[in-house]
Amino acid sequence: MMSGPIGIRVPSAILITALGLLSCKERTLIPNAYAAKAELDPVQGQEIAVLTPAPNVPPPIARNYATKVVLDIEIKEHVGSLDDGVKYTYWTFGDTTPGGFIRVREGDMIETHLSNHPDNTLAHNIDFHGAIGPGGGGEASFVAPGHSSTFTWRAMRPGLYMYHCVAPPAGLHIANGMYGLILVEPKGGLPKVDKEFYIAQGEFYTQGKFGEKGPQAFSTEKALKEEPEYVVFNGKVGALMGEHALRARVGQSVRMYLVNAGPSLVSSFHIVGEIFDSVYSEGGIMPNQHNVQTTVVPVGGSAMVEFTARVPGEYQFVDHSMFRAFNKGAMGQLKIDGPENDMIYSGRTAEAVFQPGTHLEKLASNEIDPNDPTHGGAQVFSTVCYACHQKDAQGLPNVFPPLAKSDFLMADKDRAIRAMLFGLQGPITVNGKQFNSAMPKPPITEEQIAGVLTYVRSNFGNNGDAVTLADVKRVKEASEADGTPRLAKK
């Protein structure tokens, strides 16, 4: 036995043979089992690649041999919804951002057909991080509108790899939505799990501010400063919220395939109320950490996280750079169904008043879009008000007052506006019950204030008239004219 270059004991004959294939300069490098392999598995037959839109994942590879995989991808430039009332011109592989999830096997030959739709305005290409060759295929696939290109590459290394457009300027193409994931399964496959999900984090640099309505153009200035208005999962705000939330059941094992397309910001992925049993960092196929709270996903990189759902409920997952989560859109939901387990988590079991000599603060925030009270208001409510006032607006007993059928909310429109503009502090009575805490000023625009109040005042058993942007401005001007904001009357 001899010690190899990294201190591993290996049979002498094998080590000498391997080193004999290398030049003197190469012998100083760490040997790699894949790089040293002299022969590739024979390719048998062919199949058409299955691409699934996020958050879906194709089924695991069942075959035990390498094959030719025919991969057809069409590039499209089209207008889509970045947020409620916010339109953006996406550049996409296929119909969506991110592009479809691709699943192949180690050793497969990937025959890639890239087509640039004739209605497009720019040339594009595709770079597979899992391909070994110039530009990851970027040079071979560069195509003008109305043209297509074909090239072939071998899936040499198993792992979870990003693909994206690398046409200059590459950052612009990525920022406009041209990215996705390809999983090259190892020959023995990955450990079996019950549920698999595909989550892509990306940034959008719009000229308008976050939530500003109407068509939005790309801002080069913000991109160069690496200051996106939106940081989102799966291409838009709320893509994985509400009716689009991910779902699993208690007892099921879950694997999430993560990619951070950037193009600028590192992601800190976290599920509130879950711990990752295993993390496969940086797209590798071997778990390198266990019992992880938050994992870093580098720009242009990927990761896999695994956990078992044990307690039912609604879980938020976020980029733990919190202002991105609550103010830029980097938030999703995982809904776990199944029986309760009080031995793991009981939920609230008691409630009491705590009076240390000062008033506790209470949050009673609501949000809406005056131009689209059904959808815009619901979006603001679900991202700002939901945690305190709950999805049915019933609040939490003795802590956060209800917004549903609220006599306090409906009795005085201007008072409700002042609370949203300046916050609210001190004891109040809602539906005959007293609450004593404080609501800080929510970080939303005047337009959003009008929208969310309109939404709440016309839902949850309330039947009030709309709150307009003019109403908000009038109340604000009147309050500021006094020299000090007037909070809601108790």
Helices and strands as residue ranges (DSSP letters): E 2-3, E 9-10, H 12-20, G 26-28, H 33-36, E 43-48, E 51-52, E 66-83, E 86-93, E 101-105, E 109-116, E 127-128, G 134-137, H 138-141, E 148-154, E 159-164, H 170-175, E 179-185, E 195-204, E 214-216, H 220-224, E 230-233, G 242-244, E 246-249, E 253-262, E 267-271, E 276-280, G 281-283, E 289-292, E 294-297, E 301-308, E 313-319, H 322-327, E 331-337, H 375-380, I 381-385, H 386-389, H 407-411, H 413-422, E 424-430, E 433-439, H 446-457, H 469-481
